């Protein structure tokens, strides 16, 4: 099933709202659950940690890929900001379960907030 999705041209198009940014910002395709299997992402994450930064975590599927990235990144010593309204799970119960797990690890490893709350922060 994943192969069929990956090879389907329409299912791999960028939404028009996102497409305009693809040329200005890096787009990285991934084929593993965690994004940290990609060297470019690991290097960028390492650089952000040097300056005391955090990694903003968004994506789908919250209970699989997003959570896998979180745990691998936590093992590497990264700190995260999890945008609750920018992560989607299979259903609302799954999304809530992920948030419950992450709240148990806050604030040491993660901060949870909405996109609006994040954009209103002084350090953004």
Residue pairs with C-beta under 8 A, 6 or more apart in sequence:
5 11
5 12
6 12
6 31
13 19
14 22
26 40
28 35
28 38
28 40
28 41
30 37
30 38
32 68
33 64
33 65
33 68
33 69
34 65
34 68
34 69
34 71
34 72
34 73
35 41
35 59
35 65
35 69
36 42
36 45
36 69
36 72
36 73
36 76
42 76
45 55
45 73
45 76
45 78
48 54
48 55
48 78
49 77
49 78
49 79
53 79
54 78
54 79
54 80
54 81
54 111
55 73
55 78
55 79
55 80
55 81
56 80
56 81
56 83
56 118
57 66
57 69
57 70
57 80
57 81
57 82
57 83
57 87
57 110
58 66
58 83
58 86
58 87
59 65
59 66
59 69
59 86
59 87
59 88
60 66
60 87
60 88
60 89
61 88
61 89
61 90
61 94
62 87
62 88
62 89
62 94
62 95
62 98
63 89
63 90
63 94
63 95
63 97
63 98
66 87
66 98
67 98
67 101
70 80
70 82
70 102
70 110
73 80
74 80
74 105
74 109
74 110
79 109
79 110
80 109
80 110
80 111
81 110
81 111
81 112
81 113
81 118
82 99
82 102
82 110
82 111
82 112
82 113
83 113
83 114
83 115
83 118
84 99
84 112
84 113
84 114
85 114
85 115
85 116
86 115
87 95
87 98
88 95
89 95
89 97
89 98
99 112
102 110
102 112
103 112
106 112
118 124
